[in-house]
Amino acid sequence: MGLFSKDPIDSNESNYFGKPKYPPGQYITKKFPVLTYGVTPKIVTADWKFKVWGLVDEIVTFTWDEFMKLPQTQMKADFHCVTTWSRYDDTWGGVLFTDLVKVLKINPEAKHVMQHAYGGYTTNLPLEWMLKEDVIFVHTVNGEPLERDHGGPMRAFTPRRYAWKGAKWVNGLEFMKDDRPGFWEQNGYSNTADPWKEERTW
């Protein structure tokens, strides 16, 4: 799938999907700042559940062990926060959305997906984008379990969009015919969130 970025060389370098590696308006950091609205949930894997509903022929709920039986991918990619910082070349481990959907029965009318999370957070993306943009449900970063503050035990990661488009503490997907704004989209953030176009707000 061509999922591996090259080492940084200069500002004209391309990332693995052909866009400039460094989106405009972003600065590089080796830190991993914690930005969370509301209380940080505490979920242990024994209690974690992942539900799929909406425009599907069958509602499915995965336990942690069941989700871990899905194909696992190691993906090297960059993380772009809307607040203007970016981390580069981390290795993200988890389940690609494209592998998850292979075991789901999605209704042909489904065109949009709402990510749901413990704590009530939501964020939306078109189904087509999720299928084409290497969306991954992450449980490890650089070989270490995803920390709770960053969405552990599981978060969605959207390397081609600003990071709020990947829900921390993700616990489900709702397949929808029509688009519906998520939490930040209702509060002034862009519905499309393309870092290379600096789509930060409406």
N, C-alpha and C positions, 0 to 999 in steps of 0.2 A: 504493500500500500504506500510505500515511500514515506514512512512515518518519522524519519530521523532527520533532525536539523543538523547542519554543519556547525563547526565551531565558529564563533564570531570572528569576522575579518574586518569589515568596514560597513558604513551605513548603507551602502548600495547592495549588500549581500541579500540574497533571496532566502526565504524559509522553505520548508519542504513542500509547500503548496504554491510556490511561485510568486508570493508577494514579498515586498521588502521585509527583511527580518525585524527591523525596528520601526514600529508604527509611530507616526508623528505625535509629538506631545508627550511621549513617555520617557522616563529615565530608568536606567538600569540599577537594580539593587540585588545584593546577595542575601539580604534579609527576607523574611517572609512575614510582613506585617499582618496583624490580626484585625480585621474589620468585620464586625458583626452587629447587626441591629437586634436588640433584645437579648434575652437570656440564652446562654450557650447550653444546648441540651446535653445530657449525659446518657448515652445509650451504649449498653454492652451488646456484643454480638449475639449473645444467647437470647436477647429480647428483640433484636432488630428484625423488622419485617419490611418487605418491599412489595407493594400492591400495584397491580396494573388493572385499570378499569376504563370506563367510557365506551368509545366505539371499538370494542373488541368483542369477538364472538364468545369469549370465555374470560371471566375475571380470574386473575391469577395472583396468588400471594406467595412470595418466596421467603423462606427462612434464610439466615446467613449461610448455612451449609449448602442449601440448594443453590443459592446464587453463586457460591464459590465453585460449583460443579460446571458452570458455564465456561466457555473458552476464555482463557486469561491472556491478556496482551500487555507487553511492556512498550510504552510509547515515549519517545523523547520529543518534548514540545515545550513551548514558551507560554507563560502565564501573564496576561495583561489585565491589570486592575484599572477601573474607570478613574480612580483617583490619581492616575498618571505614573504609577510605578509598574515595572515589568521584571519578572525573573526569567532567565534564559537557560535552556538545555537541561532542565530537570527530567528525570525518568519517572513516568507515571504508570503505575500498575493497576490493572483492573479489567473490567468487562466492557468492551465496545458496545455502543448502542446497536450497531449493525449485527452483532452476534446475539444480543438479547432478543431482537425482533424476530429472529429465526425460530424462536420457540413460542412466539405469541401468534394469536389469530386476530389480526387487525382488520377492521372493517374498511372496505375501499373508500368509504366516505370520510375517513379520518384524514385530516390535512394539517392539524396542529397538535402540539403536545404541551401539556402543562406539567412541569416538575413540581412535586410536592415534597415537603421536608418536615421532619420533627420540629415542633415549635411553630408551625403554620406558614412558613415561608413558601412562596410560589414564584416561578418564573416560566415564561412561555417562549417557544420557538416553533417555527414551521417544521412539520415532519420531514419535508424534503431536505431542509438544512441539517437536521439531526442525522439523516441517512448519509449525507455527503461530507460532513465536516468533522469526522473523527471524534465525535462526542463519546466520552468514556466515563464509566462509573468507577471512581478511583478508591482503592483501599490502601495503597502503598505509594510512597514518594521516595525516590532514590533508595529503594530497597527497605525502607522503614515504614511501619504502620502509620497511616495518616493520623496526625494528631487531632485530638478532640477540637481544639480551637480553630482548626482549619477545615472542620467538617467531618472528622472521624466519628464512627468507623468507615463511613462511605459518603462521598460527595460526587456530584456530576462535575465534569471539567469540559469546557468548551474552548479549545485552543484558538479557534478562529473568530471568537467573539469576546467582548469584555467578560471578565470572570463572574460577574453577578448572574450571567445567563447559565451558570452551573450551580445548582442548589447544594449548599452544605447540608449535611445530615439528611441526605435524600432518602425518602422512604416510599416513593411511588410516582407513577406516571399516569396521567389522565389523557386519553386520546380524544380529540375533539374535531368536529366538522369546521367550526368557526373559531377564529382567534379570540383570545381573551387575555387582557393584560394581567401580569403577575404583580407581586408586591411593589417592586421598585418601578415597574412600568406604570403603575397607577400613581406613583409619586414623582413623576416628571422625568424618569430615565427613558432613554431611547428604546423603541420597540425592536430595533434591528441590531444595535450595539456593535457595529463594525469598527474595530480599532483603527483600521487603515483609512477610514473616513472620519475619524473622531466623532462617531455618533454616540455621544455621551448623554445628551438630554433630548427631549422632544424639540 
